[in-house]
Amino acid sequence: MGKVILAMVTLDQKKIIEGGVPTFQATDKEDQEKIALELVLALKGSIYELSNGVIIITEK
């Protein structure tokens, strides 16, 4: 089984999926990276940026 996605950070409100993992909407790329870094530290996870611009935090 793969890693569990703990959170997502996106710039695009259309990419927020209701009822899925906790998803945070950032105002710009700098804000997105800051939120993702804070989440990865708090959740002790791994961070990945997808080709569609969404950043996901997974368990290690």
Beta strands, then each sheet from edge to edge (+ up, - down):
strand 1: 5-10
strand 2: 23-25
strand 3: 45-49
strand 4: 55-59
sheet 1: 2+ 1+ 4- 3+
end
